[in-house]
Amino acid sequence: MAAWDLSVTVEELGPEAPPLKVSVTSDLHIGGVILKIVEKTQIKKDWSDHALWWEQKQQWLLRPSWTLEKYEIHADARLSLTPQHKPLRLGLPNGTTLRLQACFSRPVFQTVMGVCHLLNLRHPEELSLLRPMEVKKKKKDKEAEEEVVYDLTGLRTSSGPAHTLSNGMPMHFADSLQTEAVYKMLSVSLPAPAPETITKMPRPTSLMDKAQVHSRWLDSSRSLLQQGVQEHDRLLLRFKYYCFHDLDPKYDAVRLTQLYEQARWAILLEDVDCTEEEMMLFAALQYHIGKVSLSEPQPMTSCPAMDDLDSALQCLEVKMEAEESITADMLETMTVAPELQDYLKIFRPKRLTLKGYKQFWFAFNNTSISYYKSKEESLKEPIQQMNLKGCEVAPDVSVAGQKFCIRLLIPGAEGMNEVYLRCENELQYSRWMAACRLASKGKTLADSSFSSEVQNIQSFLAMQRTNPGANIAQTDDSINTYSLVSPRYHKKYKAKQLTPRILEAYQNVAQLPLTDALLRFLQIWQGLPDFGVSYFVVRFKGCRKDEVLGVTNNRLIRIDLSIGDVVKTWRYNTMRQWNVNWDIQQMAIEFNGNVNIAFSCVTATCKIVHEYIGGYIFMATRTKEQAEVLNQELFFKLTGGHEAI
């Protein structure tokens, strides 16, 4: 049994204090070491949050029953006794910066869980932390722009569940007027940003820029201190996984508002592309949400009796949904999926060709589209049959110009085949677009979501419809149009040109309650072709040039870096396994049909990409019944640094 003097730095003694020397033996457990250090400091305080940090190994010693020998700690080890919870500055999607106590010793995944519990953000698995982008500021800007930080370090969560509300907010926020004001700031949309703020913010101008953003995510399986994050550092809390489970406005005031703010900034900073009509609709919804947020009162105090009634109704709803799904499954097996048939126009863009749209008779059956020369020819062999399972579906619509097109990227042996379908009117477009979206997910027209998908598309088109005869809303409050649209439109139009267009779109959303307006904004955002794609520059095995890998909630996308075209897609439901060779930082993925791909990461570590894929697969395992229970073990199994999954 070896004995020696162990050198330990104690944070409470100050940065200039020399390390303490304590006599230890190899069989002394970590708890005993901490006890000896505390006795030697002669400082009387609560030391329960303190733990030992091993500087050379970048490792926390969190098992008090383990001995120094088991940890392989010798005389040359430099240890530090430090609090596990330290102040951290946290930037939220709405631009608010909070200072709060965060855990520096547990994996980031658990740290985020603690932060979300404090802020009343349900489903913390959808969020994570990333480092802010370094922006070089001029001296004048540094002097003028002092960051406002709201201090929540003294806030402690209540023992009850996160959604136990008092006066419309969690109990722990209702303790003082200051914390109440902060909660209101988190749960109510802030006024539109100044145009100068938007133009000064860094905007991604290429796929490479977008890929750089996703290289800044922290590793969810390692602690903050292990990743070089220090006390009082600033990090960003953002929604990382774009699949928002069980969004309930009653309990998710903060979650809904912050999600809206992240979506709004994605639109304003052109992180996601949208059409001009969609931008005007987004601007109108922002204008409406801003007005209603200032005038609409906060939620009333929750009533225990009503809460019991709500929970009973929710149980009944879950039971009825289960029965309906069983009935729907039985009906689907008993009946043949209906067909969708009509005359449409088709166009296949190819280089060195000027051919336009041609009209054919189209029939939708299961997940395939077949087309014929005419309706009479439909009993014969089709000209072509296209299976849409796994394809990319994007709208190409202009309601004002009466253009209703569907863009399809269909997987083929030599890459993605681009096809455009043109519909005659809104109703035809709504039905065929809904059918294409379902087919891309492997669902047929018999699926119960078909009719609701059609209705969602129709309501979205209705909001874009202009009413020339309608009275435009008063402009005496002089809306700041440049705060509602992206910089691209600052350059293209003058404010007096944008104002009537935004107000015209506003007529279609002016009657929406605040919650409905927020949900509608998010719904339209989720319908954009580029929604929820996280980009990484990679080098595929056997290729000489860099390409882009897009990771979404249900598929991987291979994209040409130079022109931005989709080359190939692979769906998660066809994935058999994936492995990471950590020595050479290369990922290998196997899909059904003996399809194998391998790539190394250029703009991010393999761990970040591996965590994204595993994280999305974890999100798909969640169910309504398990809404409040988070399977952390499964998350770490799917996203941690395992050699094979």
Secondary structure, DSSP 8 states (H G I E B T S, - for coil): --EEEEEEEEGGG-TTS--EEEEEETT-BHHHHHHHHHHHHT--S--TTEEEEETTTTEEE--TTSBHHHHT--TT-EEEEEESEEEEEEE-TTS-EEEEEEESSS-HHHHHHHHHHHHT-S-GGGEEEE--------HHHHHH----EEE-TT----SS-TT-EETTEEGGGTTSHHHHHHHHHHHS------HHHHHHS----SHHHHHHHGGGB--TTS-TGGGT--TT-EEEEEE-S----S--TTT-HHHHHHHHHHHHHHHHTTSS---HHHHHHHHHHHHHHHHHHHHS-------HHHHHHHHHHHHHHHHHHHHHHHHHHHHHHHS----EEEEEEEE---TT-----EEEEEEEETTEEEEESSSGGGGS--SEEEE-TT-EEEEEEETTTTEEEEEEEEEETTEEEEEEEEESSHHHHHHHHHHHHHHHTT--TTSTTHHHHHHHHHHHHHHH---TTS-----TT---GGGTS-HHHHHHS-HHHHHHHHHHHHTTTTT--HHHHHHHHHHHHHTSTTTT-EEEEEEETT-SS-EEEEE-SSEEEEE-TTT--EEEEEEGGGEEEEEEETTTTEEEEEETTTEEEEEEESSS-HHHHHHHHHHHHHHTT--STTTT---HHHHHHHHS--SB-
